[in-house]
Amino acid sequence: MTVLLGVICVSGAGAVYVAMQEPVADQLPKALPLEKVTASAPAGASFRFDRLDGPPRTVVRDANGAVVATMTDGARTVALTGPARSFKEPAFTTAAVNTTVWVRLLDQPWEAGAEKAQWFRPWLDKVLTDQSPDVLAVAMEYLNGAPAEKDAKAVRFRGDAQFGPVAAGGAGRLEQSDFLDYLGLTWTFPDAGARKPKPAHLGALDCSGFVRMVYGYRLGYPLLGTNEAGQGLPRRAFAIAESGPGALVVPNRRQRTTEYGVLQPGDLVFFEVEQGEDQLDHAGIYLGLDSDGHHRFVSSRERANGPTFGDLGGTSLLDDGGMYSRGFRAARRI
């Protein structure tokens, strides 16, 4: 399939490149065409399925042995090989994330042997030619300067997000900014009933609120209103790490971890960076290796006043010895 590589201009943050199918009405803003690329595995291609451990997963390869997709047991996220993209945030980092990985969601958690099910091959053929925004592209839609867009009900569902309102006395910014606060919508959770948005937090997302916006509201992953285990993503970072759905690819051993080799783009990464309680207190989405060869993630943080994969308020790296690198504790593939 032929796709069009386009550029979304982000005021104050440079340009973020995404691949997209033509036309893409109701998906992305109009974009400037740059060049044409071809998806790596056309529909009807012949595939081989390999089983690997650490974590248990199924790897799909094409006739040449190249990896086409990776599905992890117990998780819904799938890493697919597709057209190359380059994500940039030049206001806050000189590094770019150049990747051919696209992260999509299965309708149910993966199980070994599921490639034999009737639904699988039509699903795989469809997602390999799908150029709508994936997990990584959706995450970019909340960075500093990202253009806003409203739905048919005049609800702003994407655009530059803050972290939270300024605290009383001007000392920092308040947390507790969930996706429903950004949207200004009342939301009914299966475990907590209806929750009303906090008006002062309109347009704001804290770290776990950002994760829940991307995976939950935008891409349809079930969401919970409490921190208890259940059929969906709990509210806070520590609860998502400890009792969230999916596969725990890096368990929390309460010390810095350097298990970078098991990570794949789209994984949730967790940190302990705040003083006080011995508890995971920050979450982000792993993006992969950046142009400097470092493991980079995107998250919403107070000092940057919102989502960033730049280096304001601490480098967004797992492996450089910075604050987040030292605080990296766990990872979950949902």
PAFINU-760028 format. One record per residue (C-alpha): residue number from 1; x, y, z. Coordinates in steps of 0.1 Angstrom, whole numbers, plus 5000, padded with zeros to 4 digits. Layout:
<sites>
(site NUM (X Y Z))
...
</sites>
This chain:
<sites>
(site 1 (5000 5000 5000))
(site 2 (5012 5035 4992))
(site 3 (5011 5060 5020))
(site 4 (5019 5097 5023))
(site 5 (5045 5110 5047))
(site 6 (5033 5143 5061))
(site 7 (5043 5169 5086))
(site 8 (5023 5184 5114))
(site 9 (5037 5219 5123))
(site 10 (5037 5224 5161))
(site 11 (5039 5260 5172))
(site 12 (5068 5265 5196))
(site 13 (5078 5229 5193))
(site 14 (5091 5225 5158))
(site 15 (5077 5198 5136))
(site 16 (5064 5163 5144))
(site 17 (5063 5139 5114))
(site 18 (5037 5112 5110))
(site 19 (5029 5088 5082))
(site 20 (4994 5089 5071))
(site 21 (4971 5074 5045))
(site 22 (4955 5097 5018))
(site 23 (4929 5108 5025))
(site 24 (4927 5111 5063))
(site 25 (4895 5131 5069))
(site 26 (4886 5134 5106))
(site 27 (4920 5118 5116))
(site 28 (4947 5145 5114))
(site 29 (4949 5182 5104))
(site 30 (4958 5188 5067))
(site 31 (4995 5182 5061))
(site 32 (5022 5190 5036))
(site 33 (5031 5160 5014))
(site 34 (5068 5152 5015))
(site 35 (5075 5118 5000))
(site 36 (5059 5085 4993))
(site 37 (5069 5053 5011))
(site 38 (5055 5017 5009))
(site 39 (5043 4996 5039))
(site 40 (5067 4967 5046))
(site 41 (5042 4939 5045))
(site 42 (5013 4941 5020))
(site 43 (4980 4923 5026))
(site 44 (4982 4886 5015))
(site 45 (5019 4883 5023))
(site 46 (5033 4850 5037))
(site 47 (5043 4850 5073))
(site 48 (5061 4829 5098))
(site 49 (5053 4828 5135))
(site 50 (5080 4823 5162))
(site 51 (5076 4819 5199))
(site 52 (5101 4837 5221))
(site 53 (5105 4841 5259))
(site 54 (5114 4870 5282))
(site 55 (5085 4880 5280))
(site 56 (5066 4852 5263))
(site 57 (5055 4865 5229))
(site 58 (5048 4857 5193))
(site 59 (5069 4873 5166))
(site 60 (5056 4876 5131))
(site 61 (5082 4875 5103))
(site 62 (5078 4880 5066))
(site 63 (5093 4857 5039))
(site 64 (5127 4874 5042))
(site 65 (5128 4869 5080))
(site 66 (5121 4906 5089))
(site 67 (5100 4912 5119))
(site 68 (5065 4924 5110))
(site 69 (5047 4923 5144))
(site 70 (5052 4914 5180))
(site 71 (5024 4902 5203))
(site 72 (5030 4896 5240))
(site 73 (5011 4871 5260))
(site 74 (4985 4888 5283))
(site 75 (4989 4922 5266))
(site 76 (4968 4940 5240))
(site 77 (4995 4963 5226))
(site 78 (5012 4951 5194))
(site 79 (5044 4965 5179))
(site 80 (5041 4966 5141))
(site 81 (5067 4975 5115))
(site 82 (5055 5003 5092))
(site 83 (5066 5034 5074))
(site 84 (5095 5054 5091))
(site 85 (5086 5084 5112))
(site 86 (5106 5110 5130))
(site 87 (5093 5126 5162))
(site 88 (5109 5159 5172))
(site 89 (5105 5185 5200))
(site 90 (5133 5209 5192))
(site 91 (5123 5234 5219))
(site 92 (5133 5210 5246))
(site 93 (5158 5185 5230))
(site 94 (5181 5182 5201))
(site 95 (5174 5145 5198))
(site 96 (5148 5130 5176))
(site 97 (5130 5096 5178))
(site 98 (5133 5080 5144))
(site 99 (5112 5048 5143))
(site 100 (5095 5023 5121))
(site 101 (5075 5009 5150))
(site 102 (5037 5016 5151))
(site 103 (5018 5006 5183))
(site 104 (4983 4993 5179))
(site 105 (4958 4975 5202))
(site 106 (4943 4941 5199))
(site 107 (4907 4936 5208))
(site 108 (4917 4912 5236))
(site 109 (4949 4901 5253))
(site 110 (4972 4880 5232))
(site 111 (4974 4842 5238))
(site 112 (5000 4818 5224))
(site 113 (4986 4802 5193))
(site 114 (4960 4830 5186))
(site 115 (4975 4834 5152))
(site 116 (4955 4803 5142))
(site 117 (4922 4820 5151))
(site 118 (4899 4831 5122))
(site 119 (4900 4867 5133))
(site 120 (4938 4871 5134))
(site 121 (4948 4872 5097))
(site 122 (4922 4897 5086))
(site 123 (4931 4919 5116))
(site 124 (4968 4917 5108))
(site 125 (4963 4926 5072))
(site 126 (4942 4956 5082))
(site 127 (4966 4970 5108))
(site 128 (4996 4966 5085))
(site 129 (4980 4991 5061))
(site 130 (4964 5013 5088))
(site 131 (4980 5048 5088))
(site 132 (4957 5064 5113))
(site 133 (4974 5078 5144))
(site 134 (4988 5051 5167))
(site 135 (4998 5052 5203))
(site 136 (5030 5072 5196))
(site 137 (5013 5097 5173))
(site 138 (4984 5103 5197))
(site 139 (5009 5109 5225))
(site 140 (5025 5137 5204))
(site 141 (4992 5155 5201))
(site 142 (4995 5168 5237))
(site 143 (5030 5183 5236))
(site 144 (5038 5220 5240))
(site 145 (5023 5240 5212))
(site 146 (5003 5210 5197))
(site 147 (4973 5223 5178))
(site 148 (4939 5219 5194))
(site 149 (4910 5202 5178))
(site 150 (4874 5198 5190))
(site 151 (4849 5171 5183))
(site 152 (4813 5174 5170))
(site 153 (4802 5183 5205))
(site 154 (4827 5211 5208))
(site 155 (4849 5192 5233))
(site 156 (4886 5197 5229))
(site 157 (4900 5162 5227))
(site 158 (4936 5170 5217))
(site 159 (4961 5199 5218))
(site 160 (4987 5213 5241))
(site 161 (4981 5200 5277))
(site 162 (4992 5216 5309))
(site 163 (5001 5196 5340))
(site 164 (4977 5213 5364))
(site 165 (4968 5246 5379))
(site 166 (4993 5266 5399))
(site 167 (4991 5257 5436))
(site 168 (4980 5282 5462))
(site 169 (5009 5306 5469))
(site 170 (5024 5299 5435))
(site 171 (5045 5269 5448))
(site 172 (5044 5245 5419))
(site 173 (5014 5230 5401))
(site 174 (4987 5207 5414))
(site 175 (4984 5171 5403))
(site 176 (4951 5152 5401))
(site 177 (4945 5161 5364))
(site 178 (4929 5131 5348))
(site 179 (4917 5128 5312))
(site 180 (4881 5138 5321))
(site 181 (4895 5170 5336))
(site 182 (4913 5178 5304))
(site 183 (4881 5172 5285))
(site 184 (4857 5189 5309))
(site 185 (4834 5159 5308))
(site 186 (4816 5138 5335))
(site 187 (4828 5102 5331))
(site 188 (4811 5070 5345))
(site 189 (4836 5043 5356))
(site 190 (4826 5007 5360))
(site 191 (4841 5006 5396))
(site 192 (4835 5041 5408))
(site 193 (4804 5055 5392))
(site 194 (4802 5090 5378))
(site 195 (4830 5115 5383))
(site 196 (4828 5152 5375))
(site 197 (4857 5171 5361))
(site 198 (4875 5197 5381))
(site 199 (4870 5231 5363))
(site 200 (4904 5244 5374))
(site 201 (4921 5214 5357))
(site 202 (4905 5219 5323))
(site 203 (4931 5212 5296))
(site 204 (4955 5196 5321))
(site 205 (4969 5160 5324))
(site 206 (4992 5147 5351))
(site 207 (5015 5117 5344))
(site 208 (4989 5089 5347))
(site 209 (4961 5111 5333))
(site 210 (4982 5115 5302))
(site 211 (4986 5077 5299))
(site 212 (4949 5073 5304))
(site 213 (4941 5099 5278))
(site 214 (4963 5083 5251))
(site 215 (4955 5047 5257))
(site 216 (4920 5050 5272))
(site 217 (4899 5079 5259))
(site 218 (4916 5082 5226))
(site 219 (4923 5045 5218))
(site 220 (4896 5027 5237))
(site 221 (4915 5009 5265))
(site 222 (4892 5003 5295))
(site 223 (4896 5028 5324))
(site 224 (4890 5025 5361))
(site 225 (4882 5052 5386))
(site 226 (4901 5038 5415))
(site 227 (4935 5023 5423))
(site 228 (4921 4988 5427))
(site 229 (4928 4959 5403))
(site 230 (4902 4954 5377))
(site 231 (4894 4952 5340))
(site 232 (4911 4984 5330))
(site 233 (4938 5010 5338))
(site 234 (4937 5022 5375))
(site 235 (4940 5059 5382))
(site 236 (4975 5064 5396))
(site 237 (5010 5054 5384))
(site 238 (5018 5030 5413))
(site 239 (4985 5012 5408))
(site 240 (4989 5008 5370))
(site 241 (5024 4993 5376))
(site 242 (5014 4970 5405))
(site 243 (4979 4958 5395))
(site 244 (4972 4970 5360))
(site 245 (4964 4948 5330))
(site 246 (4989 4933 5306))
(site 247 (5024 4919 5311))
(site 248 (5048 4932 5337))
(site 249 (5080 4931 5316))
(site 250 (5102 4948 5343))
(site 251 (5091 4941 5379))
(site 252 (5096 4967 5406))
(site 253 (5126 4955 5427))
(site 254 (5127 4989 5445))
(site 255 (5160 4998 5430))
(site 256 (5172 5013 5397))
(site 257 (5167 4989 5368))
(site 258 (5187 4988 5336))
(site 259 (5166 4961 5318))
(site 260 (5163 4982 5286))
(site 261 (5165 4952 5263))
(site 262 (5131 4939 5271))
(site 263 (5113 4972 5263))
(site 264 (5094 4980 5231))
(site 265 (5078 5012 5221))
(site 266 (5044 5017 5237))
(site 267 (5054 5001 5270))
(site 268 (5045 5020 5302))
(site 269 (5075 5029 5322))
(site 270 (5074 5038 5360))
(site 271 (5096 5058 5383))
(site 272 (5102 5067 5419))
(site 273 (5115 5103 5417))
(site 274 (5097 5122 5445))
(site 275 (5109 5125 5481))
(site 276 (5091 5108 5509))
(site 277 (5069 5077 5505))
(site 278 (5086 5046 5490))
(site 279 (5062 5043 5461))
(site 280 (5062 5046 5423))
(site 281 (5051 5081 5416))
(site 282 (5056 5088 5379))
(site 283 (5046 5071 5346))
(site 284 (5054 5076 5310))
(site 285 (5053 5059 5276))
(site 286 (5084 5044 5261))
(site 287 (5093 5057 5226))
(site 288 (5124 5037 5218))
(site 289 (5160 5047 5210))
(site 290 (5165 5083 5201))
(site 291 (5190 5097 5175))
(site 292 (5217 5098 5202))
(site 293 (5212 5061 5210))
(site 294 (5194 5067 5243))
(site 295 (5162 5051 5256))
(site 296 (5136 5079 5255))
(site 297 (5101 5082 5269))
(site 298 (5073 5108 5269))
(site 299 (5055 5118 5301))
(site 300 (5036 5147 5316))
(site 301 (5055 5164 5344))
(site 302 (5052 5195 5366))
(site 303 (5084 5213 5357))
(site 304 (5076 5211 5320))
(site 305 (5040 5219 5327))
(site 306 (5026 5191 5306))
(site 307 (5036 5162 5283))
(site 308 (5071 5162 5268))
(site 309 (5098 5138 5256))
(site 310 (5123 5167 5258))
(site 311 (5147 5174 5286))
(site 312 (5130 5203 5305))
(site 313 (5125 5192 5342))
(site 314 (5149 5163 5338))
(site 315 (5161 5144 5307))
(site 316 (5135 5120 5293))
(site 317 (5159 5092 5293))
(site 318 (5162 5058 5310))
(site 319 (5199 5053 5306))
(site 320 (5218 5086 5311))
(site 321 (5222 5087 5349))
(site 322 (5198 5116 5352))
(site 323 (5169 5119 5376))
(site 324 (5145 5097 5357))
(site 325 (5172 5072 5348))
(site 326 (5181 5068 5385))
(site 327 (5144 5066 5394))
(site 328 (5134 5040 5367))
(site 329 (5119 5010 5385))
(site 330 (5094 4991 5363))
(site 331 (5077 4986 5330))
(site 332 (5043 4972 5319))
(site 333 (5031 4962 5285))
(site 334 (4993 4967 5284))
</sites>
